[in-house]
Structure formats: C-alpha cells, structure tokens
Amino acid sequence: MFGRRALFLSLAAAAVTPSLAYGGAPRPLRQRSIAGDGPGPSIIKGQPPKMDFGDGLQVPLDKDAFVTLWEDSGRWITFGLGLGRAESDSNAKADKAASLTMQIMLLTLAYAPERLERVDGGGWRPRSGKLRDLVMGDVPLPGRPVRPAGGAYMDDRLFAGRRTGSPDDVASDVQTYQRFVAASAYVVKKADLSLAEVRTLGRVAEEGSPTIAQ
C-alpha cells in the first residue's frame, strides 16, 4: 500500500532533476525543475508533514495540496493525481490534472482574485471550495509537468476483500482490479508567465458553455 507521503517524497526527489522545457517555437529551449536553481525541497515533520521549498513556500502533504495554486517569489506550482489501470494512463491523467489546475487557478487569480483566499504555506485556494466558482478556460503554459521516474504506485487498497485462491486466480484478480496512482507537478516561472500575460493570452470560457475542466 502506498500513501500520499510516498508520492510527495518521490516528487521531492525529482525536484533536483531538470525536467521542464519550454514549449512552442518562439521561445528558446531551456531546462527547468521544481527546485529551479536552488537546492531540492526538504521534508518538515509534523501532522501533516510539509515539503519545504524555501522562500516561504511549504506544501502540506495532504489532499488540499492538489486543489491549491502554490506560489513563491519566482514560481507557480500545482500538483495533480492520476488513477489508471496502467502506469502510462495514470501518468497522463496526473499530468493533465496538474496542468488544468494551473490554468484554471492562474485565470482565476488574474481575472477574479476575490474568489480565492490565501492559505498557510504560500498558496491560493478557492474561497468557496467549489469548482464552478473558478474562472474556466485555457492559457498556454511555458513548460510541461514534472513527473519523477518510477513515480507510479499500485493501489493495493483496491484489493480489499479479494478472494484467496490459486495462483492463476490471484493473477487474474490482479490483472482485473489493479490500479496505478501517479502524481505530477506543474511549475511555471513568473518571469516566463506573468498575470498580465495570463490576461493577454488566456481564453475564458463563456458562461454556461462546456469548459476544458469538465
């Protein structure tokens, strides 16, 4: 069985790896990571434990970390979880969740900051706690998700109550019910995408129309 702590520790280990590259022809290709030019994040013990990125940014290792736009003096960071029957599937879903969270939260901060509230550790979270109150749409992001190698874990909790049988029966159960959980982080340098640029480049979905978040 795995825990979110294991997922975050895996992300922390990946933070020192240059993993982000610019997308699109107009911008030169550069290397980026969660840690940027500084040291990798450290773990602060507690309930819950926190991942300390320095510069006042401390991300608690709990579910709320995934619905928050994290911020320090030079970066925006969001996290995403993905659940799938294969590692590739869970990885893709985690990447998409992290990037969509980044887009929607940046659009909300740029267009309707009153819908967000500051949280301890250096982040922004929906004031109402409801997705429908956020600004939906899309904005091009200068990067790609950071995902640690080997960062997908099999969720053994889905095997609870599985009937014990022959090795063939067990193998069949594993193939049928196994799920993999992956975590990704999306990091955007403020120097590469300011809130003014979010307002210039972003496309806000019309009220009542389907959005990319659905």
C-alpha positions in Angstrom: 0.0 0.0 0.0 1.3 3.5 -0.7 0.5 6.9 0.7 0.4 10.4 -0.5 3.6 11.0 1.5 5.4 8.5 -0.7 4.1 10.3 -3.8 5.3 13.7 -2.5 8.6 12.3 -1.5 9.0 10.9 -5.0 8.2 14.4 -6.4 10.7 15.9 -4.0 13.4 13.5 -5.2 12.6 14.6 -8.8 12.8 18.3 -7.9 16.5 18.5 -8.4 16.2 17.0 -11.9 15.9 19.5 -14.8 12.6 18.4 -16.1 10.8 21.4 -17.6 11.3 22.5 -21.2 9.7 25.4 -23.0 7.0 24.5 -25.5 6.5 26.3 -28.8 8.9 27.6 -31.4 9.1 31.3 -30.3 10.8 30.5 -27.0 14.3 29.0 -26.7 14.7 25.6 -25.2 15.8 25.7 -21.6 15.8 23.3 -18.7 13.7 23.8 -15.6 12.9 21.9 -12.4 10.7 22.4 -9.3 13.7 23.5 -7.3 14.9 25.9 -10.0 18.5 27.0 -9.4 18.4 26.3 -5.6 18.5 23.1 -3.5 15.8 20.5 -3.6 12.9 20.7 -1.2 13.2 19.2 2.3 10.6 17.4 4.5 9.4 19.1 7.7 8.0 16.6 10.2 4.5 17.2 11.6 0.9 16.4 11.2 0.7 16.7 8.3 4.4 16.8 7.2 5.3 19.5 4.8 7.6 19.8 1.8 9.7 23.0 2.3 10.8 24.6 -1.0 12.4 27.6 0.7 11.4 31.2 0.2 8.4 30.7 2.5 6.8 28.0 0.3 5.8 25.0 2.4 3.4 22.5 0.9 1.5 20.2 3.4 1.4 16.6 2.4 -2.4 16.2 2.3 -5.2 16.2 -0.2 -5.6 20.0 -0.1 -2.2 20.4 -1.8 -3.9 19.2 -5.1 -6.5 22.0 -5.1 -4.1 24.8 -4.4 -2.0 27.2 -6.6 1.3 27.4 -4.7 3.5 30.4 -5.0 6.9 31.8 -4.0 8.7 34.8 -5.2 9.5 33.3 -8.6 7.3 30.3 -9.3 3.8 29.0 -9.6 3.3 25.3 -8.7 0.3 23.0 -8.9 0.0 19.2 -8.3 -2.1 16.6 -9.9 -3.1 12.9 -9.2 -4.0 10.3 -11.8 -5.5 6.9 -11.4 -5.4 4.3 -14.2 -5.1 0.6 -15.0 -1.6 1.2 -16.4 1.3 3.4 -15.3 1.2 5.3 -18.6 -2.6 6.0 -18.1 -2.2 7.2 -14.6 0.8 9.4 -15.5 -1.1 11.0 -18.3 -4.0 11.8 -16.1 -1.8 13.2 -13.4 0.0 15.4 -15.9 -3.4 16.7 -17.3 -4.7 17.3 -13.8 -1.7 19.4 -12.8 -1.8 21.5 -16.0 -5.5 22.1 -15.9 -5.3 23.1 -12.2 -2.5 25.6 -13.1 -4.5 27.1 -16.0 -7.8 27.5 -14.1 -6.1 28.8 -10.9 -4.0 31.3 -12.8 -7.0 32.5 -14.8 -9.0 33.0 -11.6 -6.1 34.8 -9.9 -5.8 37.1 -12.9 -9.5 37.8 -13.5 -11.3 37.2 -10.2 -8.8 37.1 -7.3 -11.6 37.7 -4.9 -12.8 34.1 -5.5 -9.5 32.8 -4.0 -8.1 33.0 -0.5 -4.5 32.8 0.8 -3.6 29.7 2.7 -0.7 28.9 5.0 2.5 27.9 3.3 2.2 30.2 0.3 -0.8 29.3 -1.8 -4.2 30.2 -3.2 -7.3 28.1 -2.8 -10.9 28.5 -3.9 -12.7 30.6 -1.3 -16.0 28.7 -1.7 -14.4 25.3 -2.2 -16.4 24.9 -5.4 -15.0 24.3 -8.8 -17.9 26.2 -10.5 -16.8 29.5 -8.8 -13.4 29.4 -10.6 -12.7 31.1 -13.9 -12.7 28.4 -16.6 -10.8 28.5 -19.8 -7.2 27.9 -21.0 -3.9 29.7 -21.2 -0.7 28.5 -22.9 1.8 27.4 -20.3 5.5 27.7 -20.8 6.6 24.2 -19.7 5.4 20.7 -19.1 4.6 18.6 -16.0 7.4 17.3 -13.7 6.9 13.7 -13.1 9.5 11.5 -11.2 10.8 8.4 -12.9 9.1 5.4 -11.2 6.6 7.7 -9.5 3.5 5.5 -10.1 2.3 3.2 -7.4 -0.1 0.3 -7.4 -3.1 0.9 -5.1 -3.4 -2.2 -3.0 -6.4 -0.9 -1.2 -8.5 -1.9 -4.3 -7.7 -5.5 -3.5 -9.5 -5.4 -0.1 -11.7 -8.4 0.2 -10.2 -10.2 -2.8 -10.9 -13.9 -2.6 -7.8 -16.1 -2.0 -7.5 -18.8 -4.5 -5.0 -20.5 -6.8 -2.1 -18.5 -8.2 -4.0 -18.4 -11.5 -7.0 -16.9 -9.8 -4.8 -14.3 -8.0 -3.1 -13.3 -11.2 -6.5 -12.9 -12.9 -7.7 -10.7 -10.0 -4.5 -8.5 -10.2 -5.0 -8.0 -13.9 -8.7 -7.1 -13.5 -8.6 -4.8 -10.5 -5.1 -3.3 -10.2 -4.8 0.5 -10.4 -1.8 2.7 -10.5 -1.7 6.1 -8.9 0.7 8.8 -10.1 1.5 12.4 -9.1 2.8 15.2 -11.2 3.7 18.8 -10.5 3.4 21.7 -12.9 5.9 24.6 -12.5 5.7 28.0 -14.2 8.4 30.6 -13.7 6.8 34.0 -13.0 9.4 35.5 -15.3 8.0 33.4 -18.1 4.3 33.9 -17.5 3.0 36.9 -15.5 -0.6 37.6 -14.5 -0.7 40.4 -17.1 0.3 37.8 -19.8 -2.4 35.4 -18.4 -4.9 38.1 -19.1 -3.5 38.7 -22.5 -3.0 35.1 -23.6 -5.8 33.4 -21.8 -9.1 32.4 -23.2 -12.0 32.5 -20.8 -14.9 30.0 -21.4 -18.3 31.6 -22.0 -20.7 31.3 -19.1 -22.7 28.1 -19.2 -20.6 26.6 -22.0 -18.5 23.4 -21.7 -15.0 24.0 -20.4 -11.7 22.2 -20.6 -12.1 21.3 -16.9 -15.1 19.2 -17.5 
